[in-house]
């Protein structure tokens, strides 16, 4: 918390991926999706992601994006092969994070004391 009593936040965008019930019977493009996630990692856009079990509000997977605007987050999301093929529908939700404990994500990321 700052001296003004305001908690500083950083805007992120949580992308929930819901399977589309009437999607084509074609297998979703999983390998292309993984390659796309790797691309987002290389651009420093995605913080984390993975499957949800059980589903949350119909969403089976999610990822967290750090972009300047919702439009940018929606642009990245629209490039996801799962979304482009129509297998999954995205919900992009703005999430104001108050902090991230990197060492809670992975012990190798511990910050020096």
KETORSE-33527 format. One record per residue (C-alpha): y, z, x. Coordinates in steps of 0.001 Angstrom, whole numbers, plus 500000, padded with zeros to 6 digits. Example, Ala and Ser with C-alpha at 12.3 -4.5 7.8 and 13.67 -1.06 7.14 Angstrom:
# KETORSE-33527
495500507800512300498940507140513670
//
This chain:
# KETORSE-33527
500000500000500000503505499261501249506471501639501266507654500010498032504418501065496340503334497446495849499830496551496947499949493258498878497554490644497552496303487234498631495423484611496050491947483204496176490128481104493618486700482076492343484710479021491289481923479747488811479354476944488461477609476657485085474659474284484580475482471555482070472764471694479366472880467987478504473138466760482095470949463896483192467357464718484046468066463769487664467578466496490254470953468002491253472147466815494693471400470049496550471517468633500100474853466964499442476152470214497945475128472155501078476831469534503279479958469853501120479956473650501511479628473156505290482653470833505136484670473487503299483604476061505920484798473739508707488191473455506959488438477237506494488602476852502704485542478777501518485154482493502163481712483037500656479359481733498012475852481783496632473552482007493638474061484545490842470970486329489546471161487028486707473671484447485546477197485683484818478791484191481680476409481261482061477314480679485717474347480355488097476388480152491331479873480825492658482072480380495685485413481835496701488118479471497949491289480277499870493773477530499095497540477401498649497407476422494973495104476201491970495478472411492113494139472398495668491204474623494657490467472326491713490653469325494053488028470803496372485885471827493409486068468313491958484586466962495200481491469190494943478498466849494463477073469169491783480287468765489797480730465035490509477185464287489304477781466318486151474960468794486770477360471759486902480706472492485256483200474599487212485487477384486045488278478014488567489686481535488272492593482898490298491643486163491982494267488274493744492395490139496445493840493325497869491742493252501013488631492014502696486379494183504866484883491532507133482324493951508574481000494500505040480270490773504814478403490650508114478083493333510828478763490770513580482289490328512201483325493937512885486925494305513828487753496200517021488777499827516490
//
